[in-house]
Amino acid sequence: MGSAEPERPRRILGSAYGRAFAVEVPGLLGDEALGRLPFGWTEHVGAPERYWEVRATDDGWTAANDEQVLARVPDQDTALDRMIGDLELWVAEHAEGFVFVHAGAVAWHGRAIVVPGRTLAGKSTLVAALVRAGATYYSDEYTVLDPQGLIRPYARMLSIRPPNGSPPRRVTAEDIGGHTGTQPVQMALVAHLRYDAAAGWAVEELSRGRAAMALLDNTVPARTRPVEVMDHLQAATDGVCGLTGTRGEAHDAAGRLLSLLGAADAAPGH
């Protein structure tokens, strides 16, 4: 008997936020890749600006863009993670008319809480806790600002890291009892917090200017599109409150943040 025919790769042409891309993966990863492409992507007709791929090798899996190797790893899931992460970052850097901030975002009674921080900073854990507490899910990785400073949904699947250190699992807001926002929402609270079990909840208020700087420090195109970034951030932070410091467990911090936003809404002038 002859050897099995090699699996045909699956090629996807897409566009997101004005940027055209191509992705090629082994057929067995095709559906998974489709579900992980940048939020809101659409099919594209024509030549892509950049190309990404995942391919099997003799000793594992490789993720690459435009023939530049991003990672050589032993398993296909990690290779797909690296490829999608690089694609998302490229879209975030070059999005037309929108500014991407490394930040989670939820809405509470029509106003947004934004949690800035890089990957592995605990954004997803806190966002998931906020969603479980009743907030509306907008993003766990990138907060997307439009020219008016409003937050647009970037509702990719949440990446939940189990406490035992095993690989993260991806779930929808609905999987954890929540729901996903669909309409633009105004930023109300910037929560620049880091997890510290020993210190627990120890925060101080941020002025509007310092809240904007916390966002700027986590804005993807801050160096390449500074004028556009500052215009978006100025519009987004008009009237915001801010906190910085440490938090304890996510469920406790979520309750505190929702209470704080509720108290701010009830204050005179709101």
PEQUIHU-V314331 format. One line per field, one symbol per residue. ss: DSSP state (A for helix, B for strand, O for the rest). burial: + if it has 9 or more other ideal C-beta (glycine too) atoms within 8 Angstrom, else -. A space follows every 10 residues. Layout:
BEGIN
ss: ???
burial: ???
END
This chain:
BEGIN
ss: OOOOOOOOBB BBBBBBOOBB BBBBBBAAAA AAAAAAOOOO OBBOOOOOOB BBBBBBBOOB BBBBBOOBBB BBBOOAAAAA AAAAAAAAAA AAAAOOOOBB BBBBBBBBOO BBBBBBOOOO OOAAAAAAAA AAOOOBBBBO OBBBBOOOOO BBOOOOOBBB OOOOOOOOBB BOOAAAOOOB OOOOBBBBBB BBBBBOOOOO OBBBBBOAAA AAAAAAOOBO OOOOOAAAAA AAAAAAOOOO BBBBBBBOOA AAAAAAAAAA AAAAAAOOOO
burial: --------++ -++++++-++ +++++++-++ --+--++++- ---+---+-+ +++++----+ +++++----+ +-+--+-+++ -+++-+++++ +++++--+++ ++++++++-- +++++++--- -+++++++++ +++-++++++ ++++++--++ ++++++-+++ ---------- +-+--+-+-+ +---++++++ ++++++---+ +-+--+-+-+ ++-+++-+++ ++-----+++ +++++++--+ ++++++++-+ ++++++++-+ ++-++-----
END
